[in-house]
Amino acid sequence: MTVTNLRWMALIISFLVLILGGLIGLDLGGFLPVYACPYVGQTRGGVCFLFRLQFILGVGSWEAFKALGEHLLYFSILVVLIGRAWCGWICPFGFLQDVLDLIRRKLHIGYIRFPERLRANLRCIKWIFFFIALLIPLWVAYPLLAPSVAGDLRQPFCQLCPGKYILPLIIGNPDSVAVDFKSATTITMTILGLTFSTIAIIGALLKRRFWCPYCPMGLLLSWYKKISFIKLKKDCQKCTMCEVCYNVCPVEIQQVFKERENEDVTFTDCTLCLRCVEYCPEDGALRATFLGKTIYKSTSKGFFSRQHIIPGVTDDQVIR
Amino acid sequence: MNESTNEQIDEILMNKEADQLQKRKARFARGLVRSAETTLAELEENPDLPESMHYFINIMREVFVKDRAHRLLLPSQNQSANNRKIIGTYCLMVPEELIYAAGATPVRLCGGNYEASLAGDELVPRDTCPVVKASIGFTSLNLMSLYQMCDAVIVPTTCDAKRKMGEELSKFTEVWMLEVPHIKDSEGSRRQWLQQLYALKNNIEKFTGKSFIRRKIRRKALDASIKMIGSAQYQARRLYDIRKSSAAIISGRDAMFAINAYSYDTAFKWTKAMTRLNDELEVRCHKGQFICSEHTPRILIAGSPPIFPNWKIPSLIEEMGAVIVADESCMGNRYLYDPIGLTEKSVTDMMVGIAARYIMPCVCPSFAPNEDRLFRLLQMAEEFSIDGIIYHVLKGCVIYDFELIRVEKIMKGKNIPVLRIETDYSPEDIEQLRTRIEAFVEMLGIRKER
């Protein structure tokens, strides 16, 4: 069992649980740090924290804020536990992107890589989304200006989020992909959302984990990277700077191979998919730790078996 | 009447010149055979020589002594094999994967021979390094059929000497320059390098195709050749690991020689032979057949590459009672160390992987800044439990000499002595070097005993 296979298993199971868990009466709560979309309907197994955040802020009462504090606490505990591994191992939308990526790979089409400059410029998108999710609900709660517009803006980020349109579609609910003609506001929001969805699908077919760098949930999760239990670490002396980790990285993090001083290489965008550890050709140059204890590390043998040069070395030997 | 006499005289003179050239060439060729054979015989005399080393010795003998490189590179004499192109390469930045995938055979031409360097002497400035002198000498005088066999030669623009060498070589053979960026950190230079490789791929495709039809490098062929070289690298890494054992199992000159032989052999055959050697050495390790005790000083050769038949420095070090456990030269440990990492089988990903492999982990001093080399050396010193470093500088190799100061500084921090040795291919300074190396090894021995 390689880490990639393990991750696929985790992604498939959590996809089933989060999207179809409701069928067997599962409800994991409203503080999940993944795109567990409530728009999926009764079959959902949990609710995305961003939805609950916007919902509660939109109510605006004192009780609501107390409930928010509680939700935030549970959310924080979950994130501190495994950090952004939620994105790489559990998120249903991440799973969907990985499936599209698999299709691309099976067709032997190459991937697109954005220039660093463009990437840096696009970094603001997740902040914009984040502020939409944080500030507009407050306007909804206290509509001092244009109350009719505010009334139609419930859960504004959700109206833009590709998850709302694509995930229900997966389980055969085509209603979600329609433009909402209720008012000018809803028309704009749904059209924007559908546009983002189309971009996200086409993007994910051409670029690995296309949506992840723009996800406001990812931004929230990345703030916990310093205190979260799972960390990616690097032995700078052992690193040969061969760039393999950068080339296999679905979110294209350069800093991991460029880092020459710090041991901690858990960067903002990192989804902890551990592909870099899996494909690193140096013994012990990269490793994943849980509370400081190494749980997985790179090996030269593992590398060559992954390249199908020597018969398979399973990760059971390195996962302790 | 007068004119015809002049013509006659000219003709006689020209004949005489050609005659002299022939004589000169014959003299160099004799010298080359002699010096190569001496080194080979020395290696064979070693009582601890592993059985499987004979394959590598045989390869060098075929190339340098018997001058029958075609037997190695064009094994079968049928029609299709005769059409097989041979592409010469210099340095280690030329992606052999692309050449193999196009159905051609790469052969690395960096010259290490004294006589050839004498032959090249008058074609280049005095201060040029002997590697370039020898390479030009070999090509210009056709000292070995190996250099004639190459249908094209790829020269990467690494150091100044190699760059100008490419220009000089184009007088004698078809040369393709390959522009290597000298700053590897910047995104722009990496992108430009990738473009260079795509252009090279195009060139190779045109070259190996028939008349005007390009012979495309197929995805599967490229994948197969990456795997083939990957296996070679896996075996090279096994040898690397074997050399880490606290008491040496193979002498450094043998190990370096075996790696050096990769230049003149096809990757597939070399890998098979290397697998045999590694298996044999592992058996020896289990039996406890060490070639020296744990107290023998362990040496790392840093700096310019010793290239066969210039086995002067490795031989001297080991004759003086030390053992070479590692070297960081582009003809030794670094040659086949860094593999290509792929996660998918698209041509894009393979090209990106190839581009990364050939420059990013490479610590050739032609790159600047080259901090990576210091990290690499520190790691090697630790891994191989090095007692001392012999810093080999070939006369004229400015860039390696430049980095000596930094290397000395970090090694001082680790309390590892560094001995700089500047020499070329000539045997003249052997006795003087022997004294210096002897003293160095003796000092290391005393330090180790303490």
Interface residues (C-beta under 8 A of the other chain):
Chain A: R105 H108 I109 G110 Y111 R113 P115 E116 C236 Q237 K238 C239 T240 M241 C242 E243 V244 Y246 N247 V248 F257 K258 R260 R275 Y279 P281 S300 F303 F304 Q307 H308 I309 I310
Chain B: D185 E187 R191 R219 K227 G230 S231 Y234 R237 Y337 D338 P339 I340 G341 L342 T343 E344 K345 S346 V347 T348 D349 V352 G353 A356 R357 M360 P361 E371 D372 F375 R376 L378 Q379 E382
